[in-house]
Amino acid sequence: MITKPLLILSMLLCTGAFLFAQNNSKNCECPANKFAPTEPQAVFQFSSGESIALCGYKVDDDNRKLFSEFVLTVCGSGTLIDFWDASLLCEVRSVEDTLFIEQIASLPIGVDFAQQDVAWLIEKITMNEGELHRTLQLNREVRKYEPSEINDVLVQYEKADSIPNEYNMTLAGRLLIATISGNEKARKYFMQFRERFGILDGAFSQEYHFLQTMLEAWDSDKEVVY
């Protein structure tokens, strides 16, 4: 699973009439910081005249412009808006006067439970008379399982041995999707997962914890405004 978020987002798109990206602009640098270089990878200009620069590291991808470990700053402010760390894989795109930062997660929602990258957490940044506004919400349009798929996942879990391994860890992701698809038995199995497979520490524990935080966010059903 890609964990570089929970990781927003696809291409830097010049889709709007008011907000667009310029690559490697020398007119707006990020302030010196301990997180990322100061040279911008892109600068997004708002119709009000303000600009936001993105400074950080591109992630190799043939089809998308992805970023990880990056910062944003309002040009000329001398301060950072925020920092997105190396655990997050993000795609940034602009639509009119809104900047979208979408954290990408790899979820088993493809054919035959194949992993598929999807925007899981979406942040929107806007500027209004010099004031910056941010909202953060889950992508609740993530594909849900059909009843037959949920049944397959439940059977896979019930027949699995109790040894922590790569295959059994894939079941955790499938149980997560079955749970957000509305199945209470899948939720019960998901909550018992750590004890069932003896996952106490290490990479498997971190992966399961990440899935737990995803479910907690889904259950909260709240849009964060800050």
ZAMARGU-4260 file (C-alpha; in steps of 0.2 Angstrom, whole numbers, plus 5000, padded with zeros to 4 digits):
<rodrens>
0) 5000/5000/5000 | 5006/5017/4996 | 5006/5027/5013 | 5014/5043/5006 | 4998/5053/5016
5) 4985/5047/5016 | 4997/5050/5002 | 4985/5072/4988 | 4989/5074/4972 | 4988/5070/4953
10) 4994/5083/4940 | 4997/5101/4942 | 4983/5106/4930 | 4980/5123/4922 | 4962/5120/4921
15) 4955/5136/4928 | 4954/5153/4921 | 4960/5161/4937 | 4972/5150/4946 | 4987/5142/4936
20) 5004/5135/4939 | 5020/5141/4933 | 5035/5129/4935 | 5051/5135/4943 | 5046/5153/4945
25) 5060/5164/4952 | 5048/5177/4957 | 5043/5168/4973 | 5053/5157/4984 | 5049/5148/5000
30) 5056/5155/5016 | 5071/5145/5023 | 5065/5130/5032 | 5071/5113/5038 | 5058/5103/5028
35) 5061/5107/5009 | 5072/5117/4997 | 5067/5136/4994 | 5066/5135/4975 | 5048/5132/4970
40) 5042/5118/4959 | 5026/5127/4955 | 5018/5144/4959 | 4999/5146/4959 | 4992/5163/4955
45) 4975/5168/4961 | 4963/5181/4953 | 4965/5192/4968 | 4984/5194/4965 | 4991/5183/4978
50) 5001/5168/4974 | 5006/5152/4983 | 5022/5143/4980 | 5025/5124/4981 | 5043/5119/4986
55) 5048/5101/4989 | 5052/5085/4980 | 5043/5077/4964 | 5040/5059/4964 | 5043/5049/4948
60) 5027/5045/4938 | 5024/5043/4920 | 5007/5049/4920 | 5005/5061/4935 | 5015/5075/4944
65) 5016/5069/4962 | 5024/5077/4977 | 5030/5071/4994 | 5039/5081/5008 | 5035/5098/5002
70) 5029/5115/5009 | 5017/5129/5003 | 5019/5147/5006 | 5010/5163/5001 | 5022/5172/4991
75) 5030/5187/5000 | 5023/5181/5017 | 5039/5174/5024 | 5030/5160/5032 | 5025/5143/5028
80) 5006/5137/5026 | 5011/5120/5031 | 5022/5105/5028 | 5017/5088/5020 | 5030/5075/5026
85) 5038/5060/5017 | 5025/5048/5023 | 5012/5057/5011 | 5010/5055/4992 | 5001/5070/4985
90) 4994/5076/4969 | 4991/5095/4968 | 4979/5103/4955 | 4971/5119/4953 | 4953/5123/4948
95) 4948/5141/4946 | 4952/5150/4962 | 4954/5134/4972 | 4970/5124/4975 | 4967/5105/4978
100) 4979/5095/4988 | 4974/5077/4987 | 4983/5063/4998 | 4984/5047/4988 | 4981/5030/4996
105) 4982/5013/4987 | 4967/5003/4991 | 4960/4986/4985 | 4946/4993/4975 | 4951/4987/4958
110) 4946/4971/4948 | 4949/4956/4959 | 4954/4967/4974 | 4968/4974/4964 | 4977/4989/4972
115) 4971/5006/4965 | 4978/5023/4969 | 4964/5035/4974 | 4963/5052/4982 | 4958/5048/5000
120) 4959/5065/5009 | 4956/5081/5000 | 4962/5098/5006 | 4955/5114/4997 | 4964/5131/4999
125) 4957/5147/4994 | 4961/5166/4996 | 4948/5179/5000 | 4954/5197/5001 | 4971/5192/5007
130) 4965/5179/5020 | 4969/5161/5017 | 4955/5148/5020 | 4958/5129/5021 | 4946/5114/5022
135) 4950/5096/5024 | 4938/5082/5020 | 4937/5063/5015 | 4934/5057/4997 | 4917/5048/5001
140) 4916/5044/4982 | 4928/5029/4985 | 4921/5014/4977 | 4912/5002/4989 | 4911/4983/4987
145) 4896/4974/4980 | 4888/4961/4992 | 4897/4947/4983 | 4914/4955/4985 | 4911/4958/5004
150) 4906/4940/5006 | 4922/4934/4997 | 4932/4945/5009 | 4924/4938/5024 | 4927/4920/5018
155) 4945/4924/5014 | 4947/4931/5032 | 4939/4916/5040 | 4950/4904/5030 | 4966/4913/5033
160) 4979/4906/5044 | 4985/4916/5059 | 5002/4920/5053 | 5006/4938/5050 | 5012/4939/5031
165) 5010/4949/5016 | 4994/4940/5010 | 4985/4942/5027 | 4990/4960/5027 | 4980/4963/5011
170) 4965/4956/5020 | 4966/4971/5032 | 4964/4983/5017 | 4950/4973/5010 | 4941/4972/5027
175) 4943/4991/5028 | 4934/4994/5011 | 4920/4981/5016 | 4918/4990/5032 | 4915/5007/5024
180) 4904/4998/5012 | 4892/4996/5027 | 4896/4978/5033 | 4896/4976/5052 | 4904/4959/5052
185) 4918/4965/5041 | 4920/4979/5054 | 4921/4966/5068 | 4934/4956/5059 | 4944/4972/5055
190) 4944/4977/5074 | 4950/4960/5079 | 4964/4959/5065 | 4979/4964/5076 | 4975/4950/5089
195) 4970/4937/5076 | 4987/4938/5067 | 4998/4943/5082 | 5003/4960/5074 | 5012/4969/5088
200) 5026/4979/5080 | 5036/4982/5064 | 5030/4987/5047 | 5014/4977/5048 | 5009/4985/5064
205) 5012/5002/5056 | 5002/4998/5041 | 4987/4992/5051 | 4988/5007/5062 | 4987/5018/5046
210) 4971/5008/5041 | 4964/5011/5058 | 4966/5030/5056 | 4958/5029/5039 | 4943/5021/5047
215) 4942/5033/5062 | 4942/5047/5049 | 4928/5039/5039 | 4918/5037/5055 | 4920/5054/5061
220) 4911/5061/5046 | 4917/5079/5048 | 4924/5092/5037 | 4939/5101/5046 | 4940/5120/5043
225) 4956/5129/5048
</rodrens>
